[in-house]
């Protein structure tokens, strides 16, 4: 399981673990919409199986964003005296916007890995 997370975070092909899913070398520090390879450069594994394949990744992205918002609230709450301070909304908004490019890439990688045919 831990090896699987390393492969996902290293942007590696789910089939051969040598090629890259995204054109960018580092999925953490890129701004803008991701540029994906259509096929793995090493094993020719097709990443997008059909048109609309990544619609489900939007739900994964939503789950990541909600989890990050809740975690940010729980961490930020420790620095304020009131139970809910309105300044926390700004902090949560900043974190969600800052993490959006990473979340898009991570959700697509998770989606590809979830629906890879492991029986082959």
Secondary structure as GFF3:
##gff-version 3
##sequence-region A 1 120
A	DSSP	alpha_helix	2	9	.	.	.	ID=ss1
A	DSSP	alpha_helix	55	77	.	.	.	ID=ss2
A	DSSP	alpha_helix	87	114	.	.	.	ID=ss3
###
